[in-house]
């Protein structure tokens, strides 16, 4: 199965939590139907990306990155690569690379979708990232290491995110909390 086919299967089988998320799910599927290269960074006006919110084992803290290019606290994630077999694998690879934490346990299903514009095609560009967001659980003894993509990594309590945190990150933290409250294999996971 190709990464494109996997994304179609994941999104087709994903049970969105509300009408807004279902509209995004359908828009992502329409994008993939219209663009055979819809997973690739080169696909303009947009492409699917994969990210993961890294949480501590009890779910009370989240690891955010101060993104080097955007200068904002965000979850870990980014572009899918040609060698990624699945969206799940892409999210896990990105979270591991950007956190420096080996052995992250990625929940099997996405928890949220987020469409946002970024200048990934260069300054002044506006390319749509159709982000598929997962939750990754770190081990109790996890030690993060800043990657070249980050200015800083920091653990934040889920109820005390940094000032000015983007609404999409706040929504992802809330979705992660709901997903972690359900056992794997129950509900939407």
ABEGO torsion letter per residue (X at the ends): XBAAAAAAAAAAABBBABAAAAAAAAAAAAAAAABAAAABAABOABBBBBBBBBBBAAGABBBBBBBAAAGBBBBBEEBBBAABABAAAAAAAAAAAAAGBBGBBBBABBABBBBBBBAAAEBGBBBBBBBBBBBBBBBAABBBBBBAABABBBBBBAABBBBGBBAAAAAAAAAAAAAAABBBGBEAX
